């Protein structure tokens, strides 16, 4: 890939797309001794802000109980996505990045996700999944003549003479039974 910073630009596209679909980006390139996770995103699964209880009608103890119940209810619908982004040119040797996600790579990401959850215990009760984003990068030709057909992209961006296409977003791409020993 001759495009400078193609990996980061691919991650930028995926992060922007996730945000446009309601996700909150918590971290980019979160790293631990085990490895790195390209994007960690959170989705709350609720629309709008929850209505606040009137404190005038509640005793402090009742308010505390309701706050705890609200906290439990709001995290039940929260979801964390640990996203691995693979940015490749169209003729890449590794099936567009799919074959680069080996069981060893999955285990490293899984362990790094564990480190994230240990660092942020308030998110430990969230549902978690491991997604993979496949981004294609191609140079934009100034001498393009004719029409070229291509698969429909989930999202696209153009930067410095290159076009980036989020070609595929694979939900829950990792098997949850990865050996973590």
C-alpha positions as CSV (number, residue, x, y, z in Angstrom):
1,X,0.0,0.0,0.0
2,X,1.6,3.2,-1.1
3,X,-0.9,5.6,0.5
4,X,0.7,7.2,3.5
5,X,-1.1,6.5,6.8
6,X,-3.6,4.2,5.0
7,X,-4.2,2.3,8.3
8,X,-5.1,5.4,10.2
9,X,-7.2,6.8,7.4
10,X,-9.1,3.5,7.2
11,X,-9.7,3.7,10.9
12,X,-10.9,7.3,10.6
13,X,-13.5,6.2,8.1
14,X,-14.8,3.4,10.3
15,X,-14.9,5.6,13.4
16,X,-16.8,8.3,11.5
17,X,-19.3,5.7,10.2
18,X,-19.8,4.2,13.6
19,X,-20.5,7.7,15.0
20,X,-23.0,8.4,12.3
21,X,-24.9,5.3,13.2
22,X,-25.1,6.2,16.9
23,X,-22.0,4.7,18.4
24,X,-19.7,6.7,20.8
25,X,-16.0,6.2,20.2
26,X,-14.3,5.5,23.6
27,X,-10.8,4.8,22.4
28,X,-8.7,4.7,19.3
29,X,-5.6,2.4,19.2
30,X,-6.0,1.2,22.8
31,X,-2.9,-0.8,23.7
32,X,-1.8,-3.1,26.4
33,X,1.2,-5.5,26.7
34,X,-0.9,-8.0,24.7
35,X,-1.6,-5.8,21.7
36,X,-3.7,-3.1,20.3
37,X,-7.4,-2.6,19.5
38,X,-8.1,-0.2,16.7
39,X,-11.4,1.2,17.9
40,X,-13.5,0.7,21.0
41,X,-17.0,1.9,20.7
42,X,-20.1,2.0,22.9
43,X,-23.7,1.9,21.9
44,X,-26.3,2.6,24.5
45,X,-29.4,1.2,22.7
46,X,-31.7,3.9,24.0
47,X,-33.2,6.9,22.3
48,X,-33.0,10.3,24.0
49,X,-32.0,11.1,27.6
50,X,-33.8,9.3,30.4
51,X,-36.2,11.4,32.4
52,X,-35.0,12.5,35.7
53,X,-37.0,11.6,38.9
54,X,-38.2,14.5,40.9
55,X,-36.0,14.8,44.0
56,X,-38.8,16.6,45.9
57,X,-40.9,13.5,46.2
58,X,-38.1,11.1,47.1
59,X,-36.3,10.5,50.3
60,X,-32.5,10.3,50.0
61,X,-32.5,6.5,50.5
62,X,-35.3,6.0,47.9
63,X,-33.4,8.3,45.5
64,X,-30.3,6.2,46.0
65,X,-32.2,3.0,45.2
66,X,-33.8,4.4,42.1
67,X,-30.4,5.7,40.9
68,X,-28.9,2.3,41.3
69,X,-31.9,0.7,39.5
70,X,-31.6,3.2,36.7
71,X,-27.9,2.5,36.4
72,X,-28.5,-1.2,36.1
73,X,-31.2,-0.7,33.5
74,X,-29.2,1.7,31.4
75,X,-26.2,-0.7,31.3
76,X,-28.4,-3.7,30.3
77,X,-28.8,-2.2,26.9
78,X,-25.2,-0.9,26.5
79,X,-22.9,-2.7,24.1
80,X,-19.1,-2.4,23.6
81,X,-17.6,-3.2,20.2
82,X,-13.9,-3.9,19.9
83,X,-13.2,-3.2,16.3
84,X,-10.3,-4.5,14.2
85,X,-9.9,-2.5,11.0
86,X,-8.1,-3.9,8.0
87,X,-7.2,-1.5,5.3
88,X,-6.0,-3.0,2.0
89,X,-5.5,-2.3,-1.6
90,X,-7.7,-4.3,-4.0
91,X,-5.0,-6.8,-4.9
92,X,-3.9,-7.7,-1.4
93,X,-2.5,-11.1,-0.7
94,X,-4.5,-11.7,2.5
95,X,-8.1,-11.8,1.2
96,X,-8.6,-8.1,1.9
97,X,-7.4,-8.4,5.4
98,X,-9.6,-11.3,6.4
99,X,-6.8,-13.9,6.6
100,X,-4.7,-11.6,8.7
101,X,-7.2,-12.1,11.6
102,X,-5.6,-15.3,12.8
103,X,-6.6,-17.1,16.0
104,X,-3.4,-15.7,17.5
105,X,-4.4,-12.2,16.5
106,X,-7.9,-12.8,17.9
107,X,-6.4,-14.0,21.2
108,X,-4.3,-10.8,21.5
109,X,-7.3,-8.6,20.9
110,X,-9.4,-10.6,23.3
111,X,-6.7,-10.2,26.0
112,X,-6.4,-6.5,25.3
113,X,-10.2,-6.1,25.6
114,X,-9.8,-7.8,29.0
115,X,-7.2,-5.2,30.0
116,X,-9.6,-2.4,28.9
117,X,-12.4,-3.8,31.0
118,X,-10.1,-4.1,34.0
119,X,-9.1,-0.5,33.5
120,X,-12.8,0.6,33.1
121,X,-14.7,-1.6,35.6
122,X,-17.8,0.5,35.1
123,X,-18.1,-1.1,31.6
124,X,-17.5,-4.7,32.8
125,X,-21.2,-5.5,32.8
126,X,-21.8,-4.3,29.2
127,X,-22.4,-6.8,26.4
128,X,-19.2,-7.1,24.3
129,X,-18.5,-8.2,20.8
130,X,-15.5,-8.3,18.4
131,X,-16.2,-6.7,15.0
132,X,-14.0,-6.5,11.9
133,X,-14.1,-3.7,9.4
134,X,-12.7,-4.3,5.9
135,X,-11.6,-1.1,4.2
136,X,-10.3,-0.9,0.6
137,X,-8.0,1.9,-0.5
138,X,-7.4,2.7,-4.1
139,X,-5.6,5.6,-5.9
140,X,-7.9,7.9,-7.7
141,X,-6.8,8.1,-11.3
142,X,-6.8,11.5,-12.9
143,X,-7.0,9.9,-16.3
144,X,-10.0,7.8,-15.6
145,X,-12.0,7.1,-18.7
146,X,-15.0,4.9,-19.0
147,X,-17.2,3.5,-16.2
148,X,-16.0,1.0,-13.6
149,X,-18.4,-1.2,-11.6
150,X,-17.7,-2.0,-8.0
151,X,-19.6,-3.4,-5.0
152,X,-21.6,-1.0,-3.0
153,X,-19.6,0.4,-0.1
154,X,-21.0,0.9,3.4
155,X,-19.2,4.3,3.6
156,X,-16.5,6.1,1.6
157,X,-14.1,9.0,1.9
158,X,-11.4,10.5,-0.3
159,X,-8.1,11.8,1.0
160,X,-5.0,13.0,-0.8
161,X,-5.7,11.3,-4.1
162,X,-7.0,8.0,-2.6
163,X,-10.5,6.7,-2.1
164,X,-11.3,4.6,1.0
165,X,-14.3,2.3,1.0
166,X,-15.7,0.6,4.1
167,X,-16.5,-2.5,2.0
168,X,-17.7,-4.8,4.8
169,X,-18.4,-4.5,8.5
170,X,-18.5,-8.0,10.1
171,X,-20.5,-8.1,13.4
172,X,-19.3,-10.5,16.1
173,X,-16.5,-11.8,13.8
174,X,-14.6,-13.6,16.6
175,X,-15.6,-16.9,18.1
176,X,-16.2,-16.2,21.8
177,X,-14.6,-19.5,22.8
178,X,-11.0,-18.3,22.1
179,X,-8.5,-20.0,24.3
180,X,-7.2,-17.3,26.6
181,X,-4.6,-19.4,28.4
